[in-house]
Amino acid sequence: MIKSMTGYGVAGFENEQLVIQVEVRTLNSKMLDVSIRSPRQFADKESEIRNRVQASLDRGKVSISIDFFAKGNQNLPVQLNEELFKSYYHAFEQLAASVGGSTTTDLFKLALQAPQVMVNSPVEREDQDDWAQVKVVLEDALRRCEAFREDEGASLFVKLKENIDLIRQGWTIIKAEESTRKEKIQNRIRGHFSQWMDEHAFDANRFEQELIYYFEKLDINEELVRLETHLDYFIKCMESEVNQGKKLGFISQEIGREINTIGSKANDAGIQKIVIQMKDELEKIKEQTLNVL
């Protein structure tokens, strides 16, 4: 069964000493692209995190966010650059005076939010058990993300099958009208040339050969057979295999090739109208398969 590359999973842990929360977000991507935001004390664990993500999620743009907070620590989680704050404040104060403004509260906020005044300074702990607990929470978040992907994949399966069924309905109509279409074309051509042949000397046998060649060029039975095969294979891949997003994309290209050929060879307004509807459903399929793992 197919999976979606869009996923979300969040997990947390809290006890008397610490609070941990891990958030995993995934979007569609041709390759595995992992970005990690974690506290400084876990910077050396990035390779381990990437390996675990690769083992679980296979492909997609993955964002990992790890929040870690140690309780009972009196140190501030940020460092304040007082000298830089004062410099900003005085600069803003002089600028405000030059235009006749003097809002002290606003100047304080501006200076406090200025670049490099507050710098994150996560609390570091030496307890090796912290990382072990973070890994447990990370595993839980990855499992939740994978479950989310499976649920989204089930929804994608339903949508894609509906699109394929609509294309198959068009295929059924064209198949039923194929014999009538060929007869119409034959009668029209014979009617156009019958009078001309009576008025001019013409090799009837040669004309018959050329006509047969022309009808063979207009025949779409082979395209219909291949299109049916591609539709069946598309459904088979969705039902029985995983990680088939790229393969489904290739199959949809082949489906499009057969639909285009049918449209160009049909020489029939009714069939070409159905072909347009089939192309519309195929575009929906192509868009959806970009998000299939």
RODO-2510 file (C-alpha; in nm, 4 decimals, decimal comma):
residues 293
     n   res          X          Y          Z
     1     m     0,0000     0,0000     0,0000
     2     i     0,1279     0,3462    -0,0879
     3     k     0,2409     0,6039     0,1671
     4     s     0,2361     0,9809     0,1522
     5     m     0,5541     1,1826     0,1899
     6     t     0,3589     1,4382     0,3932
     7     g     0,3715     1,3474     0,7593
     8     y     0,3702     1,4843     1,1119
     9     g     0,4596     1,3303     1,4438
    10     v     0,5140     1,4775     1,7881
    11     a     0,6071     1,3052     2,1126
    12     g     0,7063     1,4236     2,4579
    13     f     0,8368     1,3202     2,7977
    14     e     0,8314     1,4943     3,1337
    15     n     0,9443     1,4030     3,4842
    16     e     1,0760     1,5893     3,7895
    17     q     1,4111     1,6666     3,6252
    18     l     1,3417     1,7470     3,2614
    19     v     1,0967     1,8093     2,9769
    20     i     1,1559     1,6734     2,6262
    21     q     0,9541     1,7279     2,3102
    22     v     1,0403     1,6047     1,9599
    23     e     0,8543     1,7149     1,6495
    24     v     0,8912     1,5543     1,3056
    25     r     0,7551     1,7123     0,9870
    26     t     0,7927     1,5705     0,6359
    27     l     0,7157     1,7041     0,2885
    28     n     0,7656     1,5643    -0,0591
    29     s     1,1154     1,5614    -0,2053
    30     k     1,3004     1,3555    -0,4655
    31     m     1,5636     1,2539    -0,2111
    32     l     1,5956     1,2315     0,1663
    33     d     1,6681     1,5828     0,2934
    34     v     1,6992     1,6072     0,6732
    35     s     1,7240     1,9295     0,8718
    36     i     1,7742     1,9152     1,2498
    37     r     1,7176     2,1741     1,5205
    38     s     1,8412     2,0545     1,8586
    39     p     2,0026     2,1897     2,1779
    40     r     2,3752     2,2535     2,1700
    41     q     2,4556     1,9665     2,4065
    42     f     2,3236     1,7215     2,1441
    43     a     2,5141     1,8683     1,8471
    44     d     2,7424     1,5636     1,8299
    45     k     2,4380     1,3359     1,7943
    46     e     2,3320     1,4752     1,4558
    47     s     2,4799     1,1854     1,2594
    48     e     2,2985     0,9348     1,4804
    49     i     1,9721     1,1228     1,4335
    50     r     2,0154     1,1274     1,0551
    51     n     2,0823     0,7541     1,0437
    52     r     1,7722     0,6824     1,2468
    53     v     1,5574     0,9061     1,0264
    54     q     1,6926     0,7390     0,7135
    55     a     1,6100     0,3951     0,8506
    56     s     1,2528     0,5005     0,9251
    57     l     1,1355     0,7522     0,6652
    58     d     1,3259     0,6612     0,3455
    59     r     1,2535     0,9727     0,1386
    60     g     1,1207     1,3271     0,1704
    61     k     1,2134     1,6636     0,3170
    62     v     1,2321     1,5953     0,6915
    63     s     1,2483     1,8565     0,9674
    64     i     1,3411     1,7381     1,3182
    65     s     1,2915     1,9724     1,6136
    66     i     1,4164     1,8681     1,9596
    67     d     1,3277     2,0794     2,2642
    68     f     1,5012     1,9962     2,5933
    69     f     1,4475     2,1767     2,9223
    70     a     1,6044     2,0879     3,2561
    71     k     1,3881     2,1739     3,5550
    72     g     1,5236     2,3309     3,8739
    73     n     1,8028     2,5242     3,7042
    74     q     1,8201     2,8911     3,7971
    75     n     2,0251     2,9959     3,4971
    76     l     1,8507     3,1897     3,2232
    77     p     1,8010     3,0056     2,8933
    78     v     1,9384     3,3138     2,7133
    79     q     2,2433     3,5360     2,7498
    80     l     2,1886     3,9123     2,7610
    81     n     2,4457     4,1445     2,6085
    82     e     2,3938     4,4471     2,8329
    83     e     2,6520     4,6700     2,6639
    84     l     2,5020     4,6065     2,3213
    85     f     2,1531     4,6693     2,4617
    86     k     2,2621     5,0070     2,6003
    87     s     2,4223     5,1021     2,2701
    88     y     2,1054     5,0192     2,0787
    89     y     1,8898     5,2035     2,3341
    90     h     2,0946     5,5235     2,3220
    91     a     2,1073     5,5126     1,9409
    92     f     1,7289     5,4731     1,9203
    93     e     1,6839     5,7444     2,1834
    94     q     1,8917     5,9923     1,9823
    95     l     1,7065     5,8988     1,6648
    96     a     1,3696     5,9493     1,8374
    97     a     1,4797     6,2893     1,9723
    98     s     1,5796     6,4004     1,6223
    99     v     1,2211     6,3569     1,5037
   100     g     1,0530     6,4767     1,8219
   101     g     0,9539     6,1347     1,9567
   102     s     1,0051     6,0027     2,3087
   103     t     0,8293     5,6717     2,3772
   104     t     1,0496     5,5102     2,6420
   105     t     0,8637     5,1773     2,6484
   106     d     0,8849     5,1365     2,2723
   107     l     1,2572     5,2174     2,2731
   108     f     1,3151     4,9544     2,5413
   109     k     1,1354     4,6871     2,3340
   110     l     1,3221     4,7829     2,0190
   111     a     1,6588     4,7668     2,1906
   112     l     1,5765     4,4351     2,3602
   113     q     1,4715     4,2781     2,0287
   114     a     1,7702     4,4116     1,8366
   115     p     2,0125     4,1576     1,6817
   116     q     2,2544     3,9795     1,9184
   117     v     2,1116     4,1389     2,2352
   118     m     1,9565     3,8081     2,3443
   119     v     2,1364     3,4884     2,2454
   120     n     1,9992     3,1424     2,3163
   121     s     2,1986     2,9633     2,5817
   122     p     2,0463     2,6187     2,6415
   123     v     2,1182     2,4583     2,9747
   124     e     2,3771     2,1852     2,9430
   125     r     2,3770     1,8741     3,1590
   126     e     2,6361     1,6047     3,1971
   127     d     2,3868     1,3235     3,2582
   128     q     2,4293     1,0644     2,9785
   129     d     2,0820     0,9327     3,0485
   130     d     1,9409     1,2509     2,8957
   131     w     2,0336     1,1453     2,5432
   132     a     1,8972     0,7958     2,6003
   133     q     1,5632     0,9494     2,6949
   134     v     1,5716     1,1853     2,3962
   135     k     1,6223     0,8854     2,1673
   136     v     1,3144     0,7168     2,3137
   137     v     1,1056     1,0268     2,2451
   138     l     1,2555     1,0592     1,8955
   139     e     1,1609     0,7005     1,8141
   140     d     0,8064     0,7674     1,9298
   141     a     0,7803     1,0816     1,7134
   142     l     0,9126     0,8949     1,4093
   143     r     0,6581     0,6171     1,4602
   144     r     0,3791     0,8718     1,4833
   145     c     0,5024     1,0415     1,1666
   146     e     0,5136     0,7080     0,9857
   147     a     0,1577     0,6311     1,0970
   148     f     0,0508     0,9730     0,9694
   149     r     0,2120     0,8939     0,6338
   150     e     0,0264     0,5643     0,6136
   151     d    -0,3077     0,7330     0,6844
   152     e    -0,2367     0,9985     0,4218
   153     g    -0,1335     0,7228     0,1813
   154     a    -0,4687     0,5507     0,2301
   155     s    -0,6449     0,8746     0,1370
   156     l    -0,4185     0,9163    -0,1658
   157     f    -0,4977     0,5594    -0,2725
   158     v    -0,8704     0,6354    -0,2792
   159     k    -0,8212     0,9558    -0,4809
   160     l    -0,5839     0,7973    -0,7311
   161     k    -0,8099     0,4970    -0,7806
   162     e    -1,1026     0,7309    -0,8511
   163     n    -0,8935     0,9111    -1,1139
   164     i    -0,7878     0,5820    -1,2742
   165     d    -1,1495     0,4588    -1,2762
   166     l    -1,2600     0,7745    -1,4562
   167     i    -0,9898     0,7254    -1,7185
   168     r    -1,1016     0,3634    -1,7528
   169     q    -1,4593     0,4793    -1,8088
   170     g    -1,3347     0,6939    -2,0963
   171     w    -1,1401     0,3947    -2,2280
   172     t    -1,4586     0,1823    -2,2220
   173     i    -1,6550     0,4415    -2,4195
   174     i    -1,3813     0,4806    -2,6810
   175     k    -1,3462     0,1025    -2,7123
   176     a    -1,7196     0,0669    -2,7740
   177     e    -1,7190     0,3421    -3,0377
   178     e    -1,4059     0,2264    -3,2206
   179     s    -1,5822     0,0095    -3,4810
   180     t    -1,8393     0,2813    -3,5518
   181     r    -1,5652     0,5412    -3,5849
   182     k    -1,3743     0,3404    -3,8420
   183     e    -1,6880     0,2771    -4,0461
   184     k    -1,7726     0,6488    -4,0465
   185     i    -1,4238     0,7385    -4,1675
   186     q    -1,4339     0,4746    -4,4415
   187     n    -1,7726     0,5896    -4,5696
   188     r    -1,6700     0,9525    -4,5641
   189     i    -1,3492     0,8924    -4,7579
   190     r    -1,5147     0,6636    -5,0113
   191     g    -1,7910     0,9185    -5,0651
   192     h    -1,5429     1,2003    -5,1258
   193     f    -1,3421     1,0009    -5,3804
   194     s    -1,6149     0,8089    -5,5607
   195     q    -1,7118     1,0947    -5,7899
   196     w    -1,3504     1,1931    -5,8483
   197     m    -1,2647     0,8360    -5,9492
   198     d    -1,5521     0,8273    -6,1973
   199     e    -1,4327     1,1434    -6,3667
   200     h    -1,0620     1,0617    -6,3791
   201     a    -0,8553     0,7631    -6,4805
   202     f    -0,7263     0,6037    -6,1600
   203     d    -0,5776     0,2754    -6,0550
   204     a    -0,8467     0,1368    -5,8251
   205     n    -0,6168    -0,1298    -5,6805
   206     r    -0,3512     0,1239    -5,5911
   207     f    -0,6149     0,3441    -5,4357
   208     e    -0,7392     0,0502    -5,2283
   209     q    -0,3879    -0,0140    -5,1025
   210     e    -0,3387     0,3488    -5,0058
   211     l    -0,6746     0,3471    -4,8305
   212     i    -0,5844     0,0396    -4,6288
   213     y    -0,2546     0,2033    -4,5299
   214     y    -0,4402     0,5162    -4,4234
   215     f    -0,6886     0,3168    -4,2127
   216     e    -0,4025     0,1361    -4,0423
   217     k    -0,2588     0,4753    -3,9448
   218     l    -0,5924     0,5685    -3,7877
   219     d    -0,6302     0,2410    -3,5987
   220     i    -0,6151     0,2889    -3,2203
   221     n    -0,6679    -0,0681    -3,0999
   222     e    -0,3028    -0,1125    -3,0017
   223     e    -0,3091     0,2118    -2,8043
   224     l    -0,6257     0,0992    -2,6258
   225     v    -0,4656    -0,2331    -2,5313
   226     r    -0,1531    -0,0627    -2,3972
   227     l    -0,3579     0,1961    -2,2096
   228     e    -0,5600    -0,0769    -2,0385
   229     t    -0,2365    -0,2541    -1,9425
   230     h    -0,0911     0,0645    -1,7919
   231     l    -0,4088     0,1327    -1,5927
   232     d    -0,4058    -0,2207    -1,4514
   233     y    -0,0359    -0,1966    -1,3636
   234     f    -0,0874     0,1384    -1,1896
   235     i    -0,3495    -0,0140    -0,9586
   236     k    -0,1356    -0,3245    -0,9014
   237     c     0,1612    -0,1139    -0,7891
   238     m    -0,0545     0,0838    -0,5480
   239     e    -0,2023    -0,2309    -0,3941
   240     s     0,0960    -0,4601    -0,3619
   241     e     0,4147    -0,2530    -0,3357
   242     v     0,5634     0,0213    -0,1184
   243     n     0,7942     0,3125    -0,2036
   244     q     0,6527     0,3236    -0,5548
   245     g     0,6054     0,6984    -0,5987
   246     k     0,8650     0,7243    -0,8757
   247     k     0,7318     0,4145    -1,0518
   248     l     0,3778     0,5497    -1,0430
   249     g     0,5110     0,8698    -1,1977
   250     f     0,6678     0,6729    -1,4837
   251     i     0,3482     0,4739    -1,5409
   252     s     0,1437     0,7935    -1,5523
   253     q     0,3788     0,9206    -1,8255
   254     e     0,3082     0,6086    -2,0304
   255     i    -0,0651     0,6508    -1,9728
   256     g    -0,0369     1,0065    -2,1005
   257     r     0,1539     0,8927    -2,4100
   258     e    -0,1218     0,6485    -2,5080
   259     i    -0,3984     0,8996    -2,4399
   260     n    -0,2240     1,1604    -2,6556
   261     t    -0,1801     0,9119    -2,9408
   262     i    -0,5455     0,8107    -2,9255
   263     g    -0,6470     1,1748    -2,9411
   264     s    -0,4232     1,2519    -3,2387
   265     k    -0,5320     0,9425    -3,4359
   266     a    -0,9013     0,9410    -3,3462
   267     n    -1,0165     1,1964    -3,6049
   268     d    -1,3467     1,2041    -3,4169
   269     a    -1,4881     1,4964    -3,2188
   270     g    -1,6689     1,2744    -2,9651
   271     i    -1,3588     1,0685    -2,8865
   272     q    -1,1377     1,3756    -2,8651
   273     k    -1,3771     1,5213    -2,6081
   274     i    -1,3371     1,2065    -2,3978
   275     v    -0,9600     1,2275    -2,4439
   276     i    -0,9626     1,5780    -2,2968
   277     q    -1,1497     1,4500    -1,9918
   278     m    -0,8993     1,1661    -1,9549
   279     k    -0,6110     1,4138    -1,9724
   280     d    -0,7704     1,6196    -1,6970
   281     e    -0,7849     1,3152    -1,4684
   282     l    -0,4269     1,2251    -1,5593
   283     e    -0,3023     1,5702    -1,4544
   284     k    -0,4620     1,5125    -1,1144
   285     i    -0,2829     1,1786    -1,0932
   286     k     0,0542     1,3328    -1,1799
   287     e     0,0087     1,5981    -0,9136
   288     q    -0,0850     1,3422    -0,6488
   289     t     0,1953     1,0974    -0,7326
   290     l     0,4511     1,3691    -0,6539
   291     n     0,3520     1,3206    -0,2907
   292     v     0,3651     0,9395    -0,2943
   293     l     0,6614     0,7812    -0,1187
***
